[in-house]
């Protein structure tokens, strides 16, 4: 740090009008500018030497923080928390603060008489601690008043009656299970219970509900909240859709960031697929066309592989595969061998994978007579 630093200043007129004042040296200020400009020098030692800071006055104080000041040459200096003495222009007062933005401990008023600069070689408990200040004329010391204390935070609003940070939250699908499998297009319901640690129902509590599709990259999404009834219970309807996870959260007070109790369930949904085979009767060595559609089209452009199976000798066997196109539709052609004969049930199978949020699903079997 340089032994002496002259700081860029701004006159009150420039501040109030929004105009940019030219750079000026503090020791070049006009003698009659005292009414709108308070020259305050901060020193690094009790002998009033070292770094010097000039502070502009706009009527309510200026320069709230002493970090990264720019001098008249354009150099930037950080003289924060480096002084133990101060000189104040005539007829002005200064209040120092142990913290930026007028926060922290505040000094008493340091006022210079109207006839001469005031030299304060000892800043007492704020020595080498003050990092901000307010400047005001001695005739209007209220401008140096400390910032009012922030209002106390509002009292937390209990969530439910009785609200309990030790409450227990339960959730279950049909049959009291945490997991359930349903067919495509079916809805489901989650039953919820909230009780205190002592087992008392918590009534009127708002529970946050989040859902996430069972696929790679899916994120938790907020669903409409639910409120417990007089018995501490609630019911959540899960509309038809993909496989998903459901998470419920209870916060003992409204506005709490973290929940004090959680419960989770998982709903698995079988993929929906339809299949049509034409013709349904064919000679040995003849061919059939197989067409179908996934009831929930894949979101990826690559589509989804559909496996075609035929039941032969009491077992389902894979014999062909097709990839879905736009809209989840697929098509394939199959030729029977010349020696084939009999009735063959055929179905389409969609197997689960990480990118498709459905469990393995199968179409109804279509019977094809050969021979």
Secondary structure, DSSP 8 states (H G I E B T S, - for coil): --S---B----HHHHHH--------GGG--GGGGGG---EEEESSTTS-S--------SS------SSEEBTTS-EE--TT--SEEEE-TTEEEEEESSTTS-S-B---EE--TTS-EEE---GGGTTT--EEEEEEGGGGGGG------------EE-SBT--TT-EEEEE-GGG-SEEEE-TT--EEEEEEEE-TTS-B-BS-EEEEEEEESSTT---EEEEEEE--TTSEEEEEE-S-S-EEEEEEE-SEET-SS-SEEEEEEEEEB--EEEEEE-SEE-TT-EEEEEEEESS--SSTT--EEEEEEEETTEEEEEEEEE--GGGEEEEEEE--TT--EEEEEEEEE--BTTB-SB-EE---EEEEE-
